[in-house]
Structures are given as structure tokens and as C-alpha cells.
């Protein structure tokens, strides 16, 4: 149904994200084929770049779905979603992708994710994003905060070095998540 890409697709993705969090359905979290299909739909949506509100919500919930898996099949698409900002509307997608990456790290494990150079590069880049535009400073701060949180979940020498630098970020949530990550 998600591949039909209509105005109700985001609601189906929302329902699927709930099912993936359901402790009575652990087999869904390990379903590589389902993860692959969802990653393909997300890739298609990222490529299409449709800025309609329902398509933005679809990308948000596809990210949330991919984070719930115990297999990293959708990692490249989550990284791309977390990086892509052609329009301010996509900040919600970026934030959802960053949150989902933290969940995916928890589900897959720290060690394999510490080896993902693209993931670490994304988190470092995002943790250094600022905006000159007064209206977007808070949004960029929240993205940096989510990146800091994810770095704390990943752990490892590289992430810890980055977190140490974030302790002086001007945005309080970034400093908090950096301190939390270091404490982990």
C-alpha cells in the first residue's frame, strides 16, 4: 500500500511504525525484505523531492519505520534523509531521520555502527550546522541536538571527541545531549 503513494500513504507508514514498535511482533524488526522495500520507498520519495505536506509526513514516518529494524538495511537512506534539505519543510524529515538513526544504533549495536564512516561524517557535519537566519537558529539547534544524542548512542573514540567539543555549543539542548552522551 505504501508504494501506491497517495495522500493516505503517510498514515499507513505511521501504522507500520506502530507495528514495528509492538513487542508482540519482534519478527517484523528482523524482516530484511520489509526493511529493503521501505528503504526503496524512502529513496524514491527523497529523489522525487515532493514538498507536499502529506509527502513530507510520509518521509518522516518512513524514517521512523526504518529506525525500528534490527537490521541496518535502510541506513544509507536514513543518512541521505538526515542530510537532505532542499527546502525548510524537510527539516522535519532530517530530524526524524536523526532520531531514527539513534534507535537503529540501539537495535543493531554500537560496534557495527561505529564502523560506518558515512554515519559518523553525517553526525559531525550536522553537529556543526548553524544558521544566520534568526528564525531557523532554533531548528538548526534541534538538529545539532539530535546529532549529539545519536553520537552519544554510537559511542567510540571519534564520537566522544565530537561530543566533547559540543559541550560549549550555544544551544542548551546540544550541550545537554553532549554531556549525556559523554556520561554514557
Buried (B, 14 or more C-beta within 10 A) or exposed (E): EBEEBEEEBBBBBBBBBBBBBEEEEEEBBEBEEBBBBBBBBBBEBBEEEBEEEBBBBBBBBBBBBBBBBBBBBBBBBBBBBBBBBEEEBBBBBBBBBBBBBBBBBBBBEBEEBBEBEEBBEBBBEBBEBEEEEEEBBEBBBBBBBBBBBBBBBBBBEBBBEBBEEBBEBEBEBBBBBBBBBBEE
